Amino acid sequence: MKKPGMHMLSSLEAIASGSDSVQYFQWRQNRGGSEKFHGAVVGHSGSENTRVFRDVSELGQKLKELSQIKGSMPESHVAVIFDWVNLRALYAQRSLKNDDKEFTEIVFEYYEALVKNYVTVDVISQEDDFTPYDLVVAPMLYLFKPDTEKRIRNYVEMGGNFLLSVYSGLVNENDQVFESFPPYGLHDVFGVYAEDTDTLCDDEYNLITYRNRQYRAKDFCDLLINEDAEVLSLYEKDFYKDSAAITRNQYGKGHAYYVGSRMEKAFLYDFLGDIIRDTKIERVCEHAFIPDVMIKERKKDGKRYVFILNFSTQERTVPVNGKTYCLPGYGYKVLTC
């Protein structure tokens, strides 16, 4: 059961992300089967005098009021790669953790860190075009499809910024191991290669320091051999203490970043925020992340439609475009700029 205000808020999140409609499964509750108690616009009673029906009607009225945004789109300068073939190949391996490598969770952690930096993010495949983006993030890209390494090389050389993380570039599209240290074909681009990968127990962790703050590295740690990269952080524990953990390498007009471990969320937020600032990627809001507040935008014909969505039960104060807005719990604001 959704709390009062959550139906409107979650629906507007879909609109803020680029949808031009809100659709429902299901219109009328079934009388039989395993989903007979699944939520619906009209319940078993057939009555329209219900909270759910009123919520849906209220949303329909709000969408009419927002009809001018139809056809506008989010404008993304950042992309995260989530590739299904990569996922299946990774989970088929008897390496790292056999039970659950948590690939999906790892991708979500990078996506969350970017969204909390208030940038618009696309989710793409490794086969998609990288060139529309100023930054492409590829967490744990274990499998390289044909020409992936060439496309990454060309993208960085022409001025793009590409981030790979631990256990990337080990196998080809047939899940056959490259006869090379990973990431395959990209040692000169990233300035490093991984000699091996250490799998940590659940209660183990390593440490790194980045910009005078210490963070935990967990689960998987690549043992990186640094050829020519700028080392941003070193491992601080175990037998690979003082070896590279986080690196940056200039190649052509762009930069290639390598994150050698699964890092805690606070690091991802800080590190990706620095990349966003260094590369001057446009942010929807220049403010630091406000807990539970999502800020998204769509653009059309020179106009910006900014959605401020408060997913907290508490009031939040949000500065956007030189003004400050106070939103109640589950409150929202849609701005035209």
C-alpha angles and dihedrals in degrees: 000000000000117000117240110286096017095097091057093042097049092044092052089051088063090048091048089053093056108279118137094199145029115225132185142222104224132020096182127021116248118240094216144026132055093301098049090118095044112127118269140173090245117036131210090278091063089223125143090199094091135110092243093053091048091049091052092047091050090051091050090055091048091052089054089054090051096047092118091071093061110123094020116122141202111258109220125196093171130061135187119206116228110171122184095204089052090051094050093047092048094050092048091062125100090215136097104010111355097202102050129348089189093223093156091050091049092053090048090053091058092043091050092050091053095046090049087057086060098242125135111250133197123202110220143169122249087249093061124098112274097191099087089064133076091202130028119188119199112183115198096344092182095165124054116202119212111304094000091127091049092050092049090049093050092045094053094041090056093052107279126135116229129185124198124182137202121318097017131151100017104129141027130238090282092054090250115145117248112238089235141077111271139289086054116229094355107085093114093044095053096028091225142071133197115245093185143338125239117212112209127209117247093260094046129088142163127219136230133180120221121179092344095308124107122227136181124248113201146175100009130028123183115216097225126203108208114217104165110335130123107250111224097175138010131210110255103196143049128020093315093057112145093023122120118281104162122027143174126200130186112223119176108318096335143059133245119206126197123196105194099196144030099272130201117263095252090061093049091052093049097040096046089044089057092050090050091052095043092051093042093234111178115254126202089224127014093210123105115259113293109211113260094357119123118196118189137160144203126200135210135158093350094310128116122212108199120195118201110192123184110203092177124098086225131075115268130198112217126187112207128165094349095310132096123225126194111210124190121225109300088006127144143191130200115202130192111210 
